Amino acid sequence: MNRRMLMRAALVVAAVAVIPFAVSTTAAAKSGKEIRAEAEATLTRLYNQDAAARNLSRRANGILVFPEITKGGVGIGGSYGEGVLFVGGKPSGYYSVGSGSLGLTLGAQSFSQVIMFMTPEALQSFRKSKGWEAGVDGSVVAIDEGKAASYSTIQDTTQPVDPVIGFTFGQQGLMFDASIKGAKFTPIKR
């Protein structure tokens, strides 16, 4: 086989691997009530394992919670999840998050993600957009599991805080790439 045929074969294999993933995420669409209940449980889990995240949440203007984002692929990859934005502790809208990649992608994983909008301007910019993309429409400071405590000691109440802070935790699966950059957040109706 020549190189071109190998590339085509790899793309076909990747497409076949990604199609069931894409179908399963859309077929499993949840109601707003289900998403909200799972999001509240996700926040409780984050706060129980990381007191610094709980302290930062008290200063947040809005908190976007994705209980489960599923990511997978072979060569061509994608991710999808549904979540809720809490403003003042109450649901303020439902969102989907998705991303795609081409390259060295192999495996599947799921994880939870919580994004805190620390300034009114950051929250307003997010809410006004019809499709907010991390890294393009706003920069997100990503805090990996277990590192919020060291971050919050720097970010005391007298210092300015980063406008958007993201927490990724609970990774499960055979792939590790739970990045926020490049993910697109879009409002959905539930």
MOSUL-V997163 format. One record per backbone hydrogen bond with DSSP energy under -0.5 kcal/mol. NH is the residue of the N-H (numbers start at 1). CO is the residue of the C=O. E is the energy in kcal/mol with one decimal. If there is no record, write none. Layout:
BEGIN
nh & co & e
NH & CO & E
NH & CO & E
END
This chain:
BEGIN
nh & co & e
6 & 2 & -2.1
7 & 3 & -2.3
8 & 4 & -2.2
9 & 5 & -2.5
10 & 6 & -2.5
11 & 7 & -2.4
12 & 8 & -2.4
13 & 9 & -2.4
14 & 10 & -2.5
15 & 11 & -2.7
16 & 12 & -2.6
17 & 13 & -2.0
18 & 14 & -2.2
19 & 15 & -2.3
20 & 16 & -0.8
21 & 17 & -0.7
22 & 18 & -2.6
23 & 19 & -2.7
24 & 20 & -2.5
25 & 21 & -1.6
26 & 22 & -1.6
27 & 23 & -2.4
28 & 24 & -1.1
29 & 26 & -1.1
32 & 190 & -1.1
35 & 31 & -2.5
36 & 32 & -2.7
37 & 33 & -2.3
38 & 34 & -2.4
39 & 35 & -2.6
40 & 36 & -2.5
41 & 37 & -1.9
42 & 38 & -2.1
43 & 39 & -2.4
44 & 40 & -2.1
45 & 41 & -2.3
46 & 42 & -2.5
47 & 43 & -2.9
48 & 44 & -2.4
49 & 45 & -1.6
50 & 46 & -1.4
53 & 50 & -0.6
54 & 50 & -1.5
55 & 51 & -2.3
56 & 52 & -2.4
57 & 53 & -2.2
58 & 54 & -1.1
59 & 55 & -0.5
59 & 56 & -1.3
60 & 56 & -0.6
60 & 57 & -0.7
61 & 117 & -3.1
62 & 117 & -1.2
63 & 86 & -2.6
64 & 115 & -3.3
65 & 63 & -0.5
65 & 84 & -2.7
66 & 113 & -3.3
67 & 65 & -0.6
69 & 111 & -3.1
70 & 80 & -2.6
71 & 109 & -3.1
72 & 78 & -2.4
73 & 107 & -2.1
74 & 76 & -1.2
75 & 105 & -3.7
76 & 74 & -2.0
77 & 75 & -0.5
77 & 101 & -2.6
78 & 72 & -2.2
79 & 99 & -2.1
80 & 70 & -2.0
81 & 97 & -1.5
82 & 68 & -0.6
83 & 95 & -3.0
84 & 65 & -1.8
85 & 93 & -3.0
86 & 63 & -3.3
86 & 84 & -0.5
87 & 85 & -0.5
87 & 90 & -2.6
90 & 87 & -1.4
92 & 85 & -3.6
93 & 85 & -0.7
94 & 188 & -0.7
95 & 83 & -2.3
96 & 186 & -2.8
97 & 81 & -2.4
98 & 184 & -1.9
99 & 79 & -1.3
101 & 77 & -2.1
103 & 75 & -2.4
105 & 103 & -2.0
107 & 73 & -1.5
109 & 71 & -2.9
110 & 172 & -2.6
111 & 69 & -1.8
112 & 169 & -2.8
113 & 66 & -2.3
114 & 167 & -2.5
115 & 64 & -3.1
116 & 114 & -0.5
116 & 165 & -3.6
117 & 62 & -3.0
117 & 115 & -0.5
118 & 116 & -0.8
118 & 163 & -2.7
119 & 163 & -0.8
123 & 119 & -2.0
124 & 120 & -2.6
125 & 121 & -2.6
126 & 122 & -2.0
127 & 123 & -2.7
128 & 124 & -2.1
129 & 125 & -1.0
129 & 126 & -0.5
132 & 185 & -1.8
134 & 132 & -0.5
134 & 183 & -2.3
135 & 138 & -3.6
136 & 133 & -1.8
137 & 133 & -2.8
138 & 133 & -0.9
141 & 164 & -2.7
142 & 140 & -0.8
143 & 166 & -3.8
144 & 142 & -0.6
145 & 168 & -0.7
147 & 144 & -2.3
151 & 147 & -1.4
152 & 148 & -3.0
153 & 149 & -1.3
154 & 150 & -0.8
154 & 151 & -0.8
155 & 151 & -1.7
156 & 154 & -1.2
159 & 156 & -1.4
165 & 116 & -2.5
166 & 141 & -2.9
167 & 114 & -3.3
168 & 143 & -1.2
169 & 112 & -2.1
172 & 110 & -2.4
174 & 108 & -2.1
175 & 108 & -0.6
182 & 134 & -2.5
183 & 180 & -2.1
184 & 98 & -2.9
185 & 132 & -3.4
185 & 183 & -0.5
186 & 96 & -2.6
186 & 184 & -0.5
188 & 94 & -2.7
END
